[in-house]
């Protein structure tokens, strides 16, 4: 019989395997490419790229700099390769699983702690962002550490980890506010006094960045792609929490059924536990509170300033894993219910992991392969032009030597999220419009997402306007499609 330590090591090995699957073959997208391109510029450039100094244009990168600093240090040690950058995220994710285990063990027992760690290891939401080259895993690590510090009443650790969470993502407060209200609900006034003092220390540590927060919020309120969320977010939340998104249409109803049944049974068992054993059920109810209050708070704020992005709820999902483990081990749920819930969770995990591995649609693309193909066929004087930054940055990461540029987002639009100062720091080549980009060019390799073309078609347009211009001024020589990316080759039709 394996002891607890060996079981936990096996869970970590399983987590590594699931997060390493497709670590090379899985495409990167704009946000991941941006992370690497900015981080490799160094600390001075990271600060310049994340602090807005021009209120007349879109603000700089809307996220604080902590993750980019961490990635820069990692790159110095291990290089900028895709494997290296993703290994940082995987390492952080393993730290999250460790903290989930420690939190659960403190609240309950080792058996429940092992199950919580296992759920965090296999649920696709954690797997996705345990591999992605973004700050959400690091945010989850700091907030889990903050939660652990709160439970252990290590107030110095609470102050530091809460501040680091805020330096990692501006939405850290969405989790910290419900956590800070906990002593009020428990009427623990001594803990409340200590927490207030620790919170003040955390704010002081955070002040150097907090002074830049108004510019960040101004950017989000003026030029941010997120739309105001509706009640449908109730269903998409549990989809993210269990099978994860996106799911193809033929799997969507199955995923929603699995998620709805799992959460409904968990809520029902929580209510029963509250009625039968209110004193022992309090920790489980608190976990449900931390799993679902931050999404609700984010939804309410987004009715005024749309900022609802599910990936920022990854810390709440970590607590969701602990809540599910508590339901399965501590609520005295009947054996058939526990078996049924286990089957539902495993089915959700299988559905989400298979989709995570297989999905190659928007906003992903085989940019390395496309760059290799163009490099082998490009002529002197040719240029590679991207319809938007979404394909340009991933292509730039893989193919820095290609003569390529992109069409800048319309100023002030909801997609205008890349500030001029940040473009300069990254050394990007941008054009105001398609006509200025194609002056004095003999051949153009034009790269665009099929999704972008389809969006115009859905609005009744006969063609994408950039393609309309190119087809009127150039000859179309070839069209090649790879996954959701379409590559057009145009040549001059006039001397």
HULINCOR-V368109 format. One line per field, one symbol per residue. ss: DSSP state (H for helix, E for strand, C for the rest). phi: phi as a letter, one per 40 degrees, with the letter a starting at -180 (. if undefined). burial: 1 if it has 16 or more other C-alpha atoms within 10 Angstrom, else 0. Layout:
ss->???
phi->???
burial->???
This chain:
ss->CCCHHHHHHHHHHHHHHHHHCCCCCCCCCHHHHHHHHHHCCCHHHHHHHHCCCCCCCCCCCCCCCHHHHHHHHHHHHHCCCHHHHHHHHHHHHHHHHHHHHHHHHHHCCHHHHHHHHHHHHHCHHHHHHCCCCCCHHHHHHHHHHHHHHHHHCCHHHHHHHHHHHHHHCHHHHHHHHHHHCHHHHHCCHHHHHHHHHHHHHHHHHHHHHHCCHHHHHHHHHHCCCCCCCCCCHHHHHHHHHCCCCCCCHHHHHHHHHHHHHHHHHHHHHHHHHHHHCHHHHHHHHHHHHHHHHHHHHHHHHCCCCCCCCHHHHHHHHHHHHHHHHHHHHHCCCCHHHHHHHHHHHHHHHHHHHHHHHHCCCCCCCCHHHHHHHHHHHCCCCCEEEECCHHHHHHHHHHCCCCCEEEECCCCCCCCCCCCHHHHHHHCCCEECCHHHHCCCCCEEEEEEEHHHHHHHHHCCCCCCHHHHHHHHHEEEEEEEEECCEEEEEEEECCC
phi->.ccccccccccccccccccccgccccccbdcccddcccccchdccccccbbcbbccbdccdcbccdcccccccccccbgbcccccccccccccccccccdcccccccbaccccccccccccbcccccdccbccaccccdcdcccccccccccfccccdccccccccccaccdcdcccccccddcccfcccccccccccccccccccddcdcccdcccccccbbacccccbcccccccccccbcgbcbcdcbcccccccccccccccccccccccccbdccccccccccdccbcddccccccccbbcbcbccccdcccccdccccccdcbbcfcdddcccccccccccccccccccdcccbcdccacccccccccdcbcbdgcbbbbcaccccccccccbccccbaacccddgccbcbbcdccdcccgcbbbcaccccbcfbcbbcbbaccdccccccccgccacdccdccccbbcccabbbbfcbbbbbbbcbbc
burial->000000010011001101110010011111111111111101100111111100001111111111111111111000010101111111111111111111111011110111111111111111111111111111111111111111000011111111111111111111110111010000000011011001101110110001001011111111110100100000011111111111100001011101110110111011011100000010011111111111100111110011110111111111111111111111101000010010011111111110110011111111110110010001000111111111111111111001111111100001011111110011011110010011000111111111001000000000000110010011010000010111111111000
